[in-house]
Amino acid sequence: MPKDNLQVLNALDGAKTQWYHFTAIIIAGMGFFTDAYDLFCISLVTKLLGRIYYHKAGSSTPGSLPSNVAAAVNGVAFCGTLTGQLFFGWLGDKLGRKRVYGITLLLMVICSLASGLSFGRHPNDVMATLCFFRFWLGFGIGGDYPLSATIMSEYANKKTRGAFIAAVFAMQGFGILAGGMVAIIVSGAFKAQYPSPPYFKNPNGSTVPEADYVWRIILMFGAVPALLTYYWRMKMPETARYTALVAKDAKQAAADMSKVLQVDLEEERQLEKPGEKRGNDFGLFTTKFLSKHGLHLLGTASTWFLLDIAFYSQNLFQKDIFSAIGWIPKAKTMNALEEVYSIARAQTLIALFSTVPGYWFTVALIDKMGRFRIQLMGFFFMTLFMFALAIPYHHWTLPNNRIGFVIMYSLTFFFSNFGPNATTFVVPAEIFPARLRSTCHGISAASGKAGAMVGAFGFLYAADAIGVQKSLIILGVISFLGMLFTFLVPESKGKSLEEMSGEVEQENGNQTQGGRQSNTEIRIA
């Protein structure tokens, strides 16, 4: 590796934690705040959509979305996210992280607003329009995964890199929490302003016409945090690692970093022309990549896939589980707005006491315990608690044991977030070469979203066909498989990105063969 490239990277690895690191966490993290808000707020309003658009006159129970419509509304954003992760992950390696970063945020803002303006003359038309905009919302969200993780990993020093990347992802917890709180405030305000009887007393009167504004406001609010950070995202410079290792312009990398980080970089002679290609720049679809990183990519993709089946099944359908055990009152005993309020309150309590703390436990301990241990531990306890809920399931449905069920269920959330939900995001941003980092993170994340789609579509039908108990057993088995596949993922704690990806040895060997050997010893500090 040329001496000046090495100096830039050494300076980044050894840089003290500075104000700009925290600024970058906020700028990248607000994207994730919005991502989580947009992806999970839909589960708060699906029951309301059923009451408004699929009410059947004379029915003893409130209207509900047909299974195929519910699956589409819940799952279509994941289809967009998967596509976006692959496309923007690839684009981030081709054009640079910064150039693509603003596009994703703008797409999220436009589609959040458009989702709340879904229209149509018939119920299915409204749902089709909603699904269309949520697909493109997901497409923008998908781009945020590989770009945010890669940008944060490439800005960070090696001592606290894990905590910084995990902190970006931890903003997802606040997004889930904000979704619940916005739903509580909006439904509570409308409930106070437009009182109505419960469904069993007056089926038609229990859903006031103004309830149609509630779900729209909740969905549209997702545009606000994204819009607030757009300007700052555009002001971020390109990451030094991309400029130095991919664009091969160490002088520009040093200039960019000196603007935002206090690092001492001496002016060095440029040993390569910017953009110069070399023979050792192997691509993704090569035997060399397969031999060096093939198992690592299988490990990151498979663990994220398995984790998201369990994680999104739990998140999207916790309202059904809470209803099944009686923690949320029966739908016919409430009016439409009371039901939104009850679901939002339950999900907010789960987020506040298990989801959010789990993320920040990871942030605090990831650079002490390491990624591997946290992921293995998380999958182990997820498996344990899933089986503890599923095997004596009848016991938990008894009125006196419901609080115990909620506590156990909350612990599965806690250990997914203080565990694989955070580490599967962190590790792919650390272990692959700079020129393929965003692409490989996008592939791993897309694999995760494929798992989310299995969770969103599969659990919906599984819970109907085989019941909640057997569904929980299946999720326990999936968590156990995640534990096994974790052994394919290397530990990256305390190592530089170039050590993990093998770029130091590879570049050094290339210099020797090309007769460009430097007198400077090549070492990552």
Solvent accessible surface area in square Angstrom, and as a share of the most:
residue,aa,sasa,rsa
1,M,1,0.00
2,P,5,0.03
3,K,83,0.35
4,D,8,0.04
5,N,7,0.04
6,L,8,0.04
7,Q,47,0.21
8,V,4,0.02
9,L,0,0.00
10,N,39,0.20
11,A,21,0.16
12,L,1,0.01
13,D,5,0.03
14,G,59,0.57
15,A,10,0.08
16,K,169,0.71
17,T,59,0.34
18,Q,32,0.14
19,W,203,0.71
20,Y,33,0.12
21,H,1,0.00
22,F,95,0.40
23,T,38,0.22
24,A,0,0.00
25,I,15,0.08
26,I,91,0.46
27,I,9,0.05
28,A,0,0.00
29,G,0,0.00
30,M,33,0.15
31,G,0,0.00
32,F,0,0.00
33,F,31,0.13
34,T,0,0.00
35,D,0,0.00
36,A,0,0.00
37,Y,1,0.00
38,D,1,0.01
39,L,2,0.01
40,F,7,0.03
41,C,2,0.01
42,I,0,0.00
43,S,0,0.00
44,L,4,0.02
45,V,0,0.00
46,T,9,0.05
47,K,56,0.24
48,L,0,0.00
49,L,0,0.00
50,G,0,0.00
51,R,8,0.03
52,I,44,0.22
53,Y,37,0.14
54,Y,38,0.14
55,H,64,0.28
56,K,149,0.63
57,A,96,0.74
58,G,82,0.79
59,S,36,0.23
60,S,88,0.57
61,T,78,0.46
62,P,17,0.11
63,G,11,0.10
64,S,78,0.50
65,L,19,0.10
66,P,54,0.34
67,S,50,0.32
68,N,104,0.53
69,V,20,0.12
70,A,12,0.10
71,A,5,0.04
72,A,38,0.29
73,V,0,0.00
74,N,6,0.03
75,G,0,0.00
76,V,26,0.15
77,A,1,0.01
78,F,1,0.00
79,C,38,0.23
80,G,0,0.00
81,T,0,0.00
82,L,43,0.21
83,T,58,0.34
84,G,0,0.00
85,Q,0,0.00
86,L,79,0.39
87,F,87,0.36
88,F,5,0.02
89,G,0,0.00
90,W,118,0.41
91,L,25,0.13
92,G,0,0.00
93,D,11,0.06
94,K,125,0.53
95,L,75,0.38
96,G,0,0.00
97,R,1,0.00
98,K,67,0.28
99,R,167,0.61
100,V,0,0.00
101,Y,2,0.01
102,G,3,0.03
103,I,90,0.46
104,T,0,0.00
105,L,0,0.00
106,L,74,0.37
107,L,42,0.21
108,M,0,0.00
109,V,9,0.05
110,I,102,0.52
111,C,7,0.04
112,S,1,0.00
113,L,72,0.36
114,A,16,0.13
115,S,1,0.01
116,G,0,0.00
117,L,111,0.55
118,S,1,0.01
119,F,137,0.57
120,G,37,0.35
121,R,226,0.82
122,H,114,0.51
123,P,50,0.31
124,N,93,0.48
125,D,60,0.31
126,V,6,0.04
127,M,6,0.03
128,A,62,0.48
129,T,22,0.13
130,L,0,0.00
131,C,19,0.11
132,F,117,0.49
133,F,46,0.19
134,R,2,0.01
135,F,55,0.23
136,W,96,0.34
137,L,2,0.01
138,G,0,0.00
139,F,28,0.12
140,G,0,0.00
141,I,0,0.00
142,G,0,0.00
143,G,0,0.00
144,D,0,0.00
145,Y,3,0.01
146,P,0,0.00
147,L,0,0.00
148,S,0,0.00
149,A,0,0.00
150,T,0,0.00
151,I,5,0.03
152,M,0,0.00
153,S,0,0.00
154,E,0,0.00
155,Y,1,0.00
156,A,1,0.01
157,N,6,0.03
158,K,38,0.16
159,K,163,0.69
160,T,38,0.22
161,R,2,0.01
162,G,0,0.00
163,A,19,0.15
164,F,13,0.05
165,I,0,0.00
166,A,1,0.01
167,A,6,0.04
168,V,0,0.00
169,F,3,0.01
170,A,0,0.00
171,M,22,0.10
172,Q,2,0.01
173,G,0,0.00
174,F,72,0.30
175,G,0,0.00
176,I,13,0.07
177,L,19,0.09
178,A,17,0.13
179,G,3,0.03
180,G,2,0.02
181,M,93,0.42
182,V,19,0.11
183,A,0,0.00
184,I,39,0.20
185,I,115,0.59
186,V,18,0.10
187,S,0,0.00
188,G,20,0.19
189,A,58,0.45
190,F,36,0.15
191,K,60,0.25
192,A,84,0.65
193,Q,126,0.56
194,Y,77,0.29
195,P,107,0.68
196,S,23,0.15
197,P,47,0.30
198,P,29,0.18
199,Y,6,0.02
200,F,121,0.50
201,K,140,0.59
202,N,64,0.33
203,P,50,0.32
204,N,114,0.58
205,G,26,0.25
206,S,1,0.01
207,T,32,0.18
208,V,22,0.12
209,P,116,0.73
210,E,46,0.21
211,A,0,0.00
212,D,39,0.20
213,Y,131,0.50
214,V,0,0.00
215,W,0,0.00
216,R,44,0.16
217,I,73,0.37
218,I,0,0.00
219,L,4,0.02
220,M,54,0.24
221,F,79,0.33
222,G,0,0.00
223,A,3,0.02
224,V,67,0.39
225,P,8,0.05
226,A,0,0.00
227,L,103,0.51
228,L,126,0.63
229,T,12,0.07
230,Y,64,0.24
231,Y,121,0.46
232,W,136,0.48
233,R,1,0.00
234,M,67,0.30
235,K,125,0.53
236,M,7,0.03
237,P,21,0.13
238,E,30,0.13
239,T,1,0.01
240,A,0,0.00
241,R,1,0.00
242,Y,18,0.07
243,T,9,0.05
244,A,0,0.00
245,L,8,0.04
246,V,33,0.19
247,A,36,0.28
248,K,9,0.04
249,D,32,0.17
250,A,2,0.01
251,K,109,0.46
252,Q,80,0.36
253,A,0,0.00
254,A,22,0.17
255,A,44,0.34
256,D,11,0.06
257,M,1,0.00
258,S,67,0.43
259,K,152,0.64
260,V,39,0.22
261,L,4,0.02
262,Q,163,0.72
263,V,25,0.14
264,D,140,0.72
265,L,41,0.20
266,E,129,0.58
267,E,139,0.62
268,E,43,0.19
269,R,183,0.67
270,Q,55,0.25
271,L,54,0.27
272,E,12,0.05
273,K,155,0.66
274,P,81,0.51
275,G,43,0.41
276,E,62,0.28
277,K,165,0.70
278,R,29,0.10
279,G,87,0.84
280,N,18,0.09
281,D,36,0.19
282,F,15,0.06
283,G,31,0.30
284,L,30,0.15
285,F,190,0.79
286,T,53,0.31
287,T,115,0.67
288,K,94,0.40
289,F,7,0.03
290,L,125,0.62
291,S,94,0.61
292,K,79,0.33
293,H,5,0.02
294,G,15,0.14
295,L,113,0.56
296,H,46,0.21
297,L,27,0.13
298,L,91,0.45
299,G,0,0.00
300,T,3,0.02
301,A,16,0.13
302,S,17,0.11
303,T,1,0.01
304,W,3,0.01
305,F,64,0.27
306,L,16,0.08
307,L,1,0.00
308,D,1,0.01
309,I,12,0.06
310,A,1,0.00
311,F,1,0.00
312,Y,4,0.02
313,S,1,0.00
314,Q,1,0.01
315,N,5,0.02
316,L,0,0.00
317,F,4,0.02
318,Q,3,0.01
319,K,9,0.04
320,D,50,0.26
321,I,2,0.01
322,F,0,0.00
323,S,45,0.29
324,A,56,0.43
325,I,2,0.01
326,G,30,0.29
327,W,70,0.25
328,I,9,0.04
329,P,66,0.41
330,K,148,0.63
331,A,34,0.26
332,K,83,0.35
333,T,64,0.37
334,M,11,0.05
335,N,7,0.03
336,A,0,0.00
337,L,4,0.02
338,E,60,0.27
339,E,8,0.03
340,V,1,0.00
341,Y,64,0.24
342,S,10,0.07
343,I,2,0.01
344,A,0,0.00
345,R,119,0.43
346,A,6,0.05
347,Q,12,0.05
348,T,15,0.08
349,L,71,0.35
350,I,5,0.03
351,A,1,0.01
352,L,82,0.41
353,F,146,0.61
354,S,3,0.02
355,T,2,0.01
356,V,17,0.09
357,P,42,0.27
358,G,0,0.00
359,Y,2,0.01
360,W,85,0.30
361,F,96,0.40
362,T,0,0.00
363,V,24,0.14
364,A,62,0.48
365,L,55,0.28
366,I,0,0.00
367,D,35,0.18
368,K,146,0.62
369,M,52,0.23
370,G,0,0.00
371,R,2,0.01
372,F,56,0.23
373,R,157,0.57
374,I,0,0.00
375,Q,4,0.02
376,L,44,0.22
377,M,43,0.19
378,G,0,0.00
379,F,0,0.00
380,F,95,0.40
381,F,59,0.25
382,M,0,0.00
383,T,13,0.07
384,L,87,0.43
385,F,26,0.11
386,M,0,0.00
387,F,60,0.25
388,A,34,0.26
389,L,0,0.00
390,A,0,0.00
391,I,120,0.61
392,P,55,0.35
393,Y,31,0.12
394,H,136,0.61
395,H,85,0.38
396,W,35,0.12
397,T,35,0.20
398,L,76,0.38
399,P,92,0.58
400,N,148,0.76
401,N,32,0.17
402,R,70,0.25
403,I,109,0.55
404,G,25,0.24
405,F,0,0.00
406,V,15,0.09
407,I,99,0.50
408,M,37,0.17
409,Y,0,0.00
410,S,19,0.12
411,L,57,0.29
412,T,0,0.00
413,F,1,0.00
414,F,32,0.14
415,F,28,0.12
416,S,0,0.00
417,N,0,0.00
418,F,15,0.06
419,G,0,0.00
420,P,0,0.00
421,N,3,0.02
422,A,1,0.01
423,T,0,0.00
424,T,3,0.02
425,F,0,0.00
426,V,0,0.00
427,V,2,0.01
428,P,0,0.00
429,A,0,0.00
430,E,0,0.00
431,I,0,0.00
432,F,0,0.00
433,P,0,0.00
434,A,0,0.00
435,R,38,0.14
436,L,19,0.10
437,R,0,0.00
438,S,0,0.00
439,T,17,0.10
440,C,0,0.00
441,H,0,0.00
442,G,0,0.00
443,I,46,0.23
444,S,0,0.00
445,A,1,0.00
446,A,5,0.04
447,S,25,0.16
448,G,0,0.00
449,K,2,0.01
450,A,32,0.25
451,G,0,0.00
452,A,0,0.00
453,M,45,0.20
454,V,73,0.42
455,G,1,0.01
456,A,0,0.00
457,F,60,0.25
458,G,33,0.32
459,F,11,0.05
460,L,26,0.13
461,Y,101,0.39
462,A,24,0.19
463,A,26,0.20
464,D,106,0.55
465,A,85,0.66
466,I,73,0.37
467,G,28,0.26
468,V,24,0.14
469,Q,68,0.30
470,K,119,0.51
471,S,2,0.01
472,L,0,0.00
473,I,62,0.31
474,I,82,0.41
475,L,6,0.03
476,G,0,0.00
477,V,71,0.41
478,I,22,0.11
479,S,0,0.00
480,F,86,0.36
481,L,69,0.34
482,G,0,0.00
483,M,30,0.13
484,L,88,0.44
485,F,72,0.30
486,T,1,0.00
487,F,129,0.54
488,L,53,0.26
489,V,13,0.07
490,P,32,0.20
491,E,58,0.26
492,S,0,0.00
493,K,80,0.34
494,G,46,0.44
495,K,89,0.38
496,S,0,0.00
497,L,1,0.00
498,E,0,0.00
499,E,76,0.34
500,M,24,0.11
501,S,1,0.00
502,G,11,0.11
503,E,3,0.02
504,V,17,0.10
505,E,114,0.51
506,Q,23,0.10
507,E,9,0.04
508,N,59,0.30
509,G,30,0.29
510,N,31,0.16
511,Q,7,0.03
512,T,72,0.42
513,Q,156,0.69
514,G,53,0.51
515,G,66,0.64
516,R,89,0.32
517,Q,130,0.58
518,S,38,0.24
519,N,163,0.83
520,T,53,0.31
521,E,115,0.52
522,I,37,0.19
523,R,141,0.51
524,I,20,0.10
525,A,79,0.61
